[in-house]
């Protein structure tokens, strides 16, 4: 599946998640043991909608694990996962 065939609309961003770099947030808050802290995900931006100004293709971003929509497509060989996010779902940039 070529990612060039997926074109985000408006203020949406298409990201390929990088599970090896995703991590659990460490806010220093004490929470009950039965409540898992919200995990953060890391990914690479592969496409941006026409209304996006501050995020560009190739940026490495941090976003909430449960933010946006997950899209799984089969490219004929393997299943590929994407995250379709709104620009406000991006929490930070990695340099």
N, C-alpha and C positions, 0 to 999 in steps of 0.2 A: 504494500500500500504506500503510495507516494504521498508524503505529507503536503505536497503542493496542491493536492486535490481538496484539502480541507482549508476553507477560508473563513476565519472568524468574522462575525458581523459586529458593527458598532464598537463598543468598548470591551470587547472580549479578546482573550489571549489564549493561544493554544500552546500547551507546555508538554514536554515529554518528562515524566517523573524520573528521578534518579534515586531508586530505593536504597542504593548503597550509601548515599549521602544524607538521607532523611534521618531525622533524630527527634528525640523527645525534648520538649521545651523544659528549660530549667529556670523557673521564675523565682525560686527561693521560697515559694509559698508552701506551707504545711497543709496537706490535704489528707482526708481519711484514706486508709489503705485500700478501700474498695472503690475509690474514684481515681481513674487513670487520668493523668495530666494530658491535656490536648497535645497531640503530636504535630510536629511541623514537617512539611515535605519540602524537598529541594528538587528543582527541575530546570530544564533549559527551554527558553522560549523559541518556538519554531515558526510561529506566525502571529501577527497582531491584526486586529480590526482597524478599519480606516479612521476611527475616532481616537486612537491611542497616540499620545504624544511623547510620554516619558519612558516607555518600554519598547525595546527593539529586538528584533530577531537575534538570537545568540546570547542574550542576557541570561545569567544564572540567577534564579529567584527563589525566595523562601515564601511559602504559602501554607495556609492551614490544611491539614490532611483531609478534612471533610469539606473544604471549600470547593465551589464549582461543581461541574459535572464530569464524571468519568466516562470515557468513550473507549471501547475495546473493538478493534477491527482486526480481521484476519487478512494477512497479505499473501496468502497462498502457501506460506511456509510456517509462519508462527503468528501468534496473536500479539498485537501491539496495543499498548495502552497510552491514552492521552488524557490530559486534564484540560477542560475548557473553563477558564476562569474569567471573572470580571476584573477590570484593572484594580479595583479596590481590594481584591483578594490577595494581591501581592503585598506581602508584609515588609520585604527587604530585598536588596540586591546583594549578591555575593561577588566579590572582586577577586 
